[in-house]
């Protein structure tokens, strides 16, 4: 399978819808970040926002692993389990988070 660079992938995916709110996980370690994300998915406030920008620290050369893969895996499992409607990577900054649609609206 050919490799897609991030710009090609964004062209295929299109622009993400606008977020109604933001969950800022920047500066957090994985356990705390997952706890906050889980709280958002398990205890959504209705009526309230259903489309979120989940912000994480973007990759920095030489800084090691970011939260991108573990948070992405968690969101994929949540989608498979029917806890969220959809998610996609945020375009800017690359690796800086995800758009999450709870699908409650």
LUMZAMI-274019 format. One record per residue (C-alpha): residue number from 0; z negated, x negated, y. Coordinates in Angstrom, 1 decimal, decimal comma. Last residue first. Example, Ala and Ser with C-alpha at 12.3 -4.5 7.8 and 13.67 -1.06 7.14 Angstrom:
BEGIN
+-----+--------+--------+--------+
! pos !     pz !     px !     py !
+-----+--------+--------+--------+
!   1 !   -7,1 !  -13,7 !   -1,1 !
!   0 !   -7,8 !  -12,3 !   -4,5 !
+-----+--------+--------+--------+
end
This chain:
BEGIN
+-----+--------+--------+--------+
! pos !     pz !     px !     py !
+-----+--------+--------+--------+
! 104 !  -18,5 !   27,1 !   16,4 !
! 103 !  -20,4 !   25,7 !   13,5 !
! 102 !  -17,8 !   23,2 !   12,3 !
! 101 !  -20,1 !   20,2 !   12,6 !
! 100 !  -17,3 !   18,2 !   14,3 !
!  99 !  -18,1 !   14,5 !   14,4 !
!  98 !  -16,2 !   11,9 !   16,5 !
!  97 !  -17,2 !    8,5 !   15,3 !
!  96 !  -18,4 !    5,2 !   16,6 !
!  95 !  -17,7 !    1,9 !   18,4 !
!  94 !  -15,4 !    0,4 !   15,8 !
!  93 !  -12,6 !    0,2 !   18,4 !
!  92 !  -14,0 !    1,0 !   21,8 !
!  91 !  -12,5 !    3,4 !   22,3 !
!  90 !  -10,5 !    5,3 !   19,7 !
!  89 !  -13,5 !    7,0 !   18,1 !
!  88 !  -13,3 !    7,1 !   14,3 !
!  87 !  -12,8 !   10,5 !   12,7 !
!  86 !  -15,0 !   13,3 !   11,5 !
!  85 !  -14,5 !   16,8 !   10,1 !
!  84 !  -16,2 !   20,1 !    9,1 !
!  83 !  -19,7 !   18,8 !    8,5 !
!  82 !  -22,3 !   19,7 !    5,8 !
!  81 !  -19,7 !   20,6 !    3,3 !
!  80 !  -20,9 !   18,1 !    0,6 !
!  79 !  -17,6 !   16,2 !    0,8 !
!  78 !  -17,9 !   16,1 !    4,6 !
!  77 !  -21,5 !   14,8 !    4,4 !
!  76 !  -20,4 !   12,2 !    1,9 !
!  75 !  -17,7 !   11,0 !    4,3 !
!  74 !  -20,2 !   11,0 !    7,1 !
!  73 !  -22,6 !    8,8 !    5,2 !
!  72 !  -19,8 !    6,4 !    4,2 !
!  71 !  -18,7 !    6,2 !    7,9 !
!  70 !  -22,3 !    5,5 !    8,9 !
!  69 !  -22,5 !    2,7 !    6,4 !
!  68 !  -19,1 !    1,3 !    7,3 !
!  67 !  -19,5 !    1,4 !   11,1 !
!  66 !  -23,1 !    0,3 !   11,4 !
!  65 !  -22,1 !   -3,3 !   12,2 !
!  64 !  -22,0 !   -6,4 !    9,9 !
!  63 !  -22,4 !   -9,8 !   11,4 !
!  62 !  -22,5 !  -11,0 !   15,0 !
!  61 !  -19,8 !  -13,7 !   14,6 !
!  60 !  -17,2 !  -11,7 !   16,5 !
!  59 !  -18,8 !   -8,6 !   18,1 !
!  58 !  -18,1 !   -5,3 !   16,4 !
!  57 !  -18,8 !   -2,1 !   18,4 !
!  56 !  -22,4 !   -0,9 !   18,6 !
!  55 !  -22,6 !    2,7 !   17,5 !
!  54 !  -21,9 !    6,0 !   19,3 !
!  53 !  -21,7 !    9,3 !   17,6 !
!  52 !  -19,5 !   11,4 !   19,8 !
!  51 !  -20,4 !   15,0 !   18,9 !
!  50 !  -18,7 !   18,4 !   18,5 !
!  49 !  -21,0 !   21,3 !   17,6 !
!  48 !  -23,0 !   21,6 !   20,8 !
!  47 !  -25,6 !   24,3 !   21,0 !
!  46 !  -26,4 !   27,8 !   20,0 !
!  45 !  -27,7 !   26,9 !   17,6 !
!  44 !  -29,5 !   23,5 !   17,3 !
!  43 !  -28,3 !   21,6 !   14,3 !
!  42 !  -31,1 !   20,6 !   11,9 !
!  41 !  -29,5 !   19,0 !    8,8 !
!  40 !  -26,6 !   17,3 !   10,5 !
!  39 !  -28,4 !   16,1 !   13,7 !
!  38 !  -31,5 !   15,1 !   11,7 !
!  37 !  -29,3 !   13,1 !    9,3 !
!  36 !  -27,8 !   11,2 !   12,2 !
!  35 !  -31,2 !   10,3 !   13,6 !
!  34 !  -32,4 !    9,2 !   10,2 !
!  33 !  -29,2 !    7,2 !    9,5 !
!  32 !  -29,7 !    5,3 !   12,8 !
!  31 !  -33,3 !    4,6 !   12,0 !
!  30 !  -32,5 !    3,2 !    8,6 !
!  29 !  -29,5 !    1,3 !    9,8 !
!  28 !  -31,1 !   -0,6 !   12,7 !
!  27 !  -30,7 !    0,8 !   16,2 !
!  26 !  -29,1 !   -0,9 !   19,3 !
!  25 !  -26,5 !    1,8 !   19,7 !
!  24 !  -27,2 !    5,0 !   17,8 !
!  23 !  -26,3 !    7,3 !   20,8 !
!  22 !  -25,6 !   10,9 !   19,7 !
!  21 !  -23,3 !   12,4 !   22,3 !
!  20 !  -22,5 !   15,9 !   23,3 !
!  19 !  -19,6 !   18,3 !   23,7 !
!  18 !  -17,0 !   15,8 !   22,3 !
!  17 !  -13,4 !   16,2 !   23,3 !
!  16 !  -10,8 !   16,4 !   20,5 !
!  15 !   -9,6 !   13,2 !   18,9 !
!  14 !   -6,2 !   11,9 !   20,0 !
!  13 !   -3,6 !   11,5 !   17,2 !
!  12 !   -4,3 !   10,4 !   13,7 !
!  11 !   -0,9 !    8,7 !   13,1 !
!  10 !   -1,0 !    6,9 !   16,5 !
!   9 !   -4,6 !    6,0 !   16,0 !
!   8 !   -3,7 !    4,4 !   12,6 !
!   7 !   -0,9 !    2,4 !   14,1 !
!   6 !   -3,2 !    1,1 !   16,8 !
!   5 !   -5,9 !    0,2 !   14,3 !
!   4 !   -3,5 !   -1,9 !   12,1 !
!   3 !   -2,2 !   -0,2 !    9,0 !
!   2 !   -1,9 !   -2,3 !    5,8 !
!   1 !    0,9 !   -1,5 !    3,4 !
!   0 !    0,0 !    0,0 !    0,0 !
+-----+--------+--------+--------+
end
